[in-house]
Amino acid sequence: MTYKLITHSIYELGQRSNQEDYIYPLQEDMPSNGSLYILCDGMGGHAAGEVASKAVCETMSRMLSEYPDSETFSENVFYKALNAAYDSLDALDNEEEKKMGTTLVFAKFHSGGCFTAHIGDSRLYHIRPSKKEILHLTRDHSLVNELISLGEMTKEEAKTSRQKNVITRAIQPHQETRTKADCLNLTDIEVGDYLFLCSDGMLEKIEDKELVNILALRATDKKKIEILKNLTKNNQDNHSALLVRVEAVNGKSLERQTTGKRHHYLFFFLLLALIVALAALYYLKMILHT
């Protein structure tokens, strides 16, 4: 499979003084047709969060940005890059009691689909706007999610819980056992689909249904990004996102598919018109001979 992808980003401070999110690619470096997307949300004392998110994002992107799209991307390749990111954090560790760390959400389009992975509560959505449907949503590695699974908290209670920002998995230096990611390869990818990678700060005031409705609007991607920025402009936390639209699959775009369908309908209409004309002519001859 080959993909043509159109990408836009959101990268905002919110009400914070420093930016602890980090994304690849950054807006100013956005390639015309990239295939690798990484988003990290850092945490830790002082400036440690921004150090961690940048180190992980830059290490993994440096290792994988030249990986050929024509080859299948495997979990082994992903973990080589992730382990290199862990090594980078180990080297940067400041030995403080409160360890720096970061979440990770990752997507790599390749010949066999789109490989995805995540650690923490940064999310990846696979959305089909034509059906207003979420085909895949990562499961947050968070304390409130665990409590919901155990039946000890409702989703509504989780929204206002003081524990809502406590995550159960993160990338941190000098872990005795390095945290693993949840990995999934997406194969049901169609023209017009979106991948939306975001930090939890994006979702302070946006519900999943509202996000889907925005992406399903008959509007340009830039307009949709503008709407999302307006909805999140007063958010407290740093908030970042990568919006990836599948423009074409194997060279077939939505416009070409639509044109093909129009030609099919036109052919069917002309054939039907011919059949009706022949039937009318036959019926007329029958009348004339009686």
C-alpha positions as CSV (number, residue, x, y, z in Angstrom):
1,M,0.0,0.0,0.0
2,T,1.1,3.5,-0.7
3,Y,-0.4,6.6,0.9
4,K,-0.5,10.3,0.1
5,L,-0.9,12.2,3.4
6,I,-1.8,15.8,4.2
7,T,-0.7,17.0,7.7
8,H,-1.5,19.9,9.9
9,S,-0.5,20.6,13.5
10,I,-1.6,22.4,16.7
11,Y,1.2,23.4,19.1
12,E,0.0,25.7,21.9
13,L,1.3,26.7,25.3
14,G,-2.1,27.1,27.0
15,Q,-1.8,28.9,30.3
16,R,1.6,27.4,31.0
17,S,4.9,29.3,30.9
18,N,6.9,26.6,29.1
19,Q,6.1,24.0,26.4
20,E,6.5,20.4,27.6
21,D,4.8,18.9,24.5
22,Y,6.9,18.0,21.5
23,I,5.8,16.9,18.1
24,Y,7.4,15.5,14.9
25,P,7.2,16.9,12.4
26,L,7.0,20.5,13.7
27,Q,4.8,22.8,11.6
28,E,7.7,24.7,10.1
29,D,9.3,21.4,9.0
30,M,6.1,19.7,7.8
31,P,6.9,17.6,4.8
32,S,4.7,17.6,1.8
33,N,4.1,13.9,2.1
34,G,5.6,12.5,5.3
35,S,4.7,9.1,6.8
36,L,6.1,9.3,10.4
37,Y,4.3,11.1,13.3
38,I,5.3,11.3,16.9
39,L,3.8,13.3,19.8
40,C,5.2,13.4,23.4
41,D,3.8,15.1,26.5
42,G,6.6,15.7,29.0
43,M,6.4,15.8,32.8
44,G,8.8,16.3,35.7
45,G,10.3,19.1,37.9
46,H,11.5,22.4,36.5
47,A,12.3,22.1,32.8
48,A,12.6,18.3,32.9
49,G,9.4,17.6,31.0
50,E,10.4,19.5,28.0
51,V,13.8,17.8,28.0
52,A,12.2,14.4,28.1
53,S,9.6,15.0,25.4
54,K,12.2,16.6,23.1
55,A,14.8,13.9,23.6
56,V,12.4,11.0,22.9
57,C,10.8,12.7,19.9
58,E,14.1,13.7,18.3
59,T,15.8,10.4,18.9
60,M,13.0,8.3,17.4
61,S,12.4,10.6,14.5
62,R,16.2,10.7,13.7
63,M,16.3,7.0,13.6
64,L,13.1,6.4,11.7
65,S,12.5,9.4,9.4
66,E,14.4,7.7,6.5
67,Y,12.8,4.3,7.0
68,P,11.4,3.4,3.5
69,D,7.6,3.5,3.2
70,S,7.8,0.7,0.7
71,E,8.8,-1.8,3.4
72,T,6.8,-3.3,6.2
73,F,7.3,-1.6,9.5
74,S,7.6,-4.1,12.4
75,E,7.4,-3.9,16.2
76,N,11.1,-4.9,16.3
77,V,12.0,-1.7,14.4
78,F,9.8,0.4,16.6
79,Y,11.4,-1.0,19.8
80,K,15.0,-0.4,18.5
81,A,14.0,3.3,18.2
82,L,12.2,3.3,21.5
83,N,15.2,1.8,23.3
84,A,17.5,4.4,21.8
85,A,15.1,7.0,23.2
86,Y,15.4,5.4,26.6
87,D,19.2,5.5,26.3
88,S,19.0,9.2,25.5
89,L,16.9,9.8,28.7
90,D,19.3,7.8,30.8
91,A,22.2,10.0,29.6
92,L,20.2,13.1,30.4
93,D,19.0,12.0,33.8
94,N,19.7,14.7,36.4
95,E,19.4,12.3,39.3
96,E,16.5,14.2,40.9
97,E,14.1,12.3,43.0
98,K,11.2,13.3,40.8
99,K,12.2,11.7,37.6
100,M,11.5,13.4,34.3
101,G,9.4,11.5,31.8
102,T,7.1,11.7,28.9
103,T,4.1,10.0,27.2
104,L,4.3,8.9,23.6
105,V,1.9,8.4,20.7
106,F,3.4,7.2,17.5
107,A,2.2,6.4,13.9
108,K,4.2,5.2,10.9
109,F,2.5,4.6,7.5
110,H,4.2,1.7,5.5
111,S,3.5,-0.9,2.9
112,G,1.4,-3.0,5.3
113,G,-0.8,-0.2,6.7
114,C,-0.1,2.1,9.6
115,F,1.8,1.0,12.7
116,T,0.7,2.7,15.9
117,A,1.9,2.7,19.5
118,H,1.3,4.6,22.7
119,I,2.5,5.0,26.3
120,G,0.6,7.1,28.7
121,D,-2.5,9.2,28.1
122,S,-1.7,10.9,24.8
123,R,-4.1,9.6,22.3
124,L,-4.5,8.4,18.7
125,Y,-7.8,8.5,16.9
126,H,-8.5,6.8,13.6
127,I,-11.7,8.6,12.3
128,R,-13.7,8.0,9.2
129,P,-15.6,11.3,8.7
130,S,-17.8,9.9,5.9
131,K,-19.5,7.7,8.5
132,K,-18.8,9.9,11.6
133,E,-17.1,6.9,13.1
134,I,-14.1,6.3,15.4
135,L,-12.5,3.1,14.0
136,H,-9.8,3.0,16.6
137,L,-9.0,4.9,19.8
138,T,-6.0,4.2,22.1
139,R,-6.8,3.3,25.7
140,D,-5.3,5.8,28.2
141,H,-2.7,4.4,30.6
142,S,-4.2,6.3,33.5
143,L,-5.3,5.7,37.0
144,V,-8.9,6.9,36.4
145,N,-9.1,4.5,33.4
146,E,-8.0,1.6,35.7
147,L,-10.6,2.6,38.3
148,I,-13.3,2.8,35.6
149,S,-12.3,-0.7,34.4
150,L,-12.6,-2.0,38.0
151,G,-16.1,-0.4,38.4
152,E,-14.8,2.0,41.1
153,M,-15.4,5.2,39.1
154,T,-17.7,6.3,36.3
155,K,-16.6,8.1,33.2
156,E,-18.4,11.2,34.4
157,E,-16.6,11.1,37.8
158,A,-13.3,10.7,36.0
159,K,-13.7,14.0,34.2
160,T,-13.5,16.0,37.5
161,S,-11.4,13.6,39.5
162,R,-8.2,15.1,41.1
163,Q,-6.5,11.9,39.9
164,K,-7.3,12.4,36.2
165,N,-3.8,13.4,35.3
166,V,-2.1,10.5,37.0
167,I,-0.7,8.1,34.4
168,T,0.3,4.5,34.9
169,R,2.8,4.2,32.1
170,A,5.5,6.7,31.0
171,I,8.9,6.7,29.4
172,Q,11.4,7.6,32.2
173,P,15.2,7.2,32.6
174,H,16.8,4.3,34.5
175,Q,13.7,2.2,34.8
176,E,14.5,-1.3,36.1
177,T,12.1,-2.6,33.5
178,R,11.5,-0.3,30.6
179,T,7.9,0.5,30.0
180,K,6.4,-1.2,27.0
181,A,4.0,0.4,24.5
182,D,0.6,-0.9,23.3
183,C,1.1,-1.5,19.6
184,L,-1.4,-2.0,16.8
185,N,-1.1,-2.1,13.0
186,L,-4.1,-0.4,11.3
187,T,-5.0,-1.9,7.9
188,D,-8.5,-0.7,7.3
189,I,-7.4,2.7,5.9
190,E,-9.5,4.5,3.2
191,V,-9.2,7.8,1.3
192,G,-10.6,10.6,3.5
193,D,-9.8,9.0,6.8
194,Y,-8.1,11.0,9.5
195,L,-5.5,10.1,12.1
196,F,-5.6,12.5,15.0
197,L,-2.7,12.3,17.5
198,C,-3.0,14.6,20.6
199,S,-1.8,15.3,24.1
200,D,-4.4,15.2,26.9
201,G,-4.4,19.0,27.0
202,M,-6.3,19.1,23.8
203,L,-9.2,17.3,25.3
204,E,-10.0,19.5,28.3
205,K,-13.2,20.8,26.7
206,I,-13.7,18.6,23.7
207,E,-15.6,15.3,23.8
208,D,-14.9,12.5,21.3
209,K,-18.3,13.1,19.5
210,E,-17.6,16.8,19.0
211,L,-14.1,16.0,17.6
212,V,-15.7,13.6,15.1
213,N,-18.3,16.1,14.1
214,I,-15.7,18.8,13.5
215,L,-13.6,16.5,11.3
216,A,-16.8,15.4,9.4
217,L,-17.6,19.0,8.4
218,R,-17.6,20.0,4.7
219,A,-14.7,22.3,5.2
220,T,-10.9,22.5,4.5
221,D,-8.4,21.0,6.9
222,K,-7.2,24.5,7.8
223,K,-10.7,25.5,8.7
224,K,-11.1,22.4,11.0
225,I,-7.7,23.2,12.6
226,E,-8.9,26.8,13.1
227,I,-12.1,25.5,14.8
228,L,-10.1,23.2,17.1
229,K,-7.7,26.1,18.0
230,N,-10.6,28.3,18.9
231,L,-12.2,25.6,21.1
232,T,-8.9,25.1,23.0
233,K,-7.5,28.6,23.2
234,N,-8.4,28.9,26.9
235,N,-7.1,25.5,27.9
236,Q,-4.9,25.4,31.0
237,D,-2.4,22.8,29.9
238,N,0.0,22.7,26.9
239,H,-1.9,21.2,24.0
240,S,-0.7,19.8,20.8
241,A,-2.0,17.7,17.9
242,L,-1.2,16.2,14.6
243,L,-4.0,16.0,12.1
244,V,-3.2,13.5,9.3
245,R,-5.6,13.1,6.4
246,V,-5.3,10.2,3.9
247,E,-5.4,12.0,0.6
248,A,-4.9,9.0,-1.6
249,V,-4.4,5.2,-1.3
250,N,-2.4,3.4,-4.1
251,G,-2.7,6.6,-6.2
252,K,-6.5,6.8,-5.9
253,S,-7.8,10.0,-4.4
254,L,-11.3,10.8,-3.3
255,E,-11.8,13.0,-6.3
256,R,-10.8,10.2,-8.7
257,Q,-13.0,7.7,-6.8
258,T,-15.9,10.2,-7.1
259,T,-15.2,10.8,-10.8
260,G,-15.2,7.0,-11.3
261,K,-18.5,6.6,-9.6
262,R,-20.0,9.4,-11.7
263,H,-18.8,7.7,-14.8
264,H,-20.4,4.4,-13.6
265,Y,-23.7,6.1,-12.8
266,L,-23.6,7.9,-16.2
267,F,-23.0,4.6,-18.0
268,F,-25.9,3.0,-16.1
269,F,-28.2,5.9,-16.9
270,L,-27.4,5.8,-20.6
271,L,-27.9,2.0,-20.7
272,L,-31.2,2.3,-18.9
273,A,-32.3,5.1,-21.3
274,L,-31.3,2.9,-24.3
275,I,-33.4,0.0,-22.9
276,V,-36.4,2.2,-22.4
277,A,-36.1,3.7,-25.9
278,L,-35.8,0.2,-27.5
279,A,-38.8,-1.0,-25.4
280,A,-40.8,2.1,-26.5
281,L,-39.9,1.5,-30.1
282,Y,-40.9,-2.2,-29.9
283,Y,-44.2,-1.2,-28.3
284,L,-44.9,1.4,-31.1
285,K,-44.2,-1.2,-33.8
286,M,-46.6,-3.6,-32.1
287,I,-49.3,-0.9,-32.1
288,L,-48.7,-0.1,-35.8
289,H,-49.0,-3.8,-36.8
290,T,-52.4,-4.3,-35.1
